[in-house]
Amino acid sequence: MALLGLGVPGCELFAPTPPPAPPAPAIPAVDDDALLPWATDEAWFVVVRKGCRTLDVYFHGERTASYPAVFGLGGSGAKLYEGDLRTPLGLYRIVDMRPHKRWGYFLLLDYPNTADLQHYWEAMEKGRVPRVGDSYARVGGRVGIHGTDKPEKNRANEDWTFGCISIATEDVAQLARTVPVGTPVLIME
């Protein structure tokens, strides 16, 4: 993996290095946190860094916007099941985008994806998914990016969602005007 410097201590981004066969050059380290060389083929790309508490928007690999973000009440780690209050980790796409009375806009992500389902089933087999009545807690869904009706919590960097990513309502309106449905969203710890 190649390390891309993001200018914020502790907020380095790791990009995959091409496989050793056939030989290919590694992605070079970049000192400018405004560039993602590995994302230049995507018109739009969103990167959410939970540790940095940011949602960054890139156009052909160049950062065009950065917004403060808060997350699920469940803390760090990947979302495992409905009700764990965690924000998922992984690569998703925006699959729907709608105005929302409470949050300004809601940008629905394709959670759970195949990797999430595999993680869920493995956790269930290991007894890490709680029982709810006669069955197990579901994998869940309806995870997205939205504005806030709790602006004071967002400004204080206080996580309050049930697993979504919350940014300021004016920021989510700008995001909804900028990126189209289908935009990839990488959520990282």
Buried (B, 14 or more C-beta within 10 A) or exposed (E): EBEBBBEEEEBBBEBEEEEEEEEEEEBEEBEEBBBBBBBBEBEBBBBBBBEBBBBBBBBEBBBEBBBBBBBBBBEEEBBBBBBBBBBBBBEBBBBEBEEBEEBBBBBBBBBBBEBBEEBBEEBBEEEEBEEEEEEBBEBBBEBBBBBBBBEEBBEEEEBBBBBBBBBBBEBBBBBBEBBEEEBBBBBBE
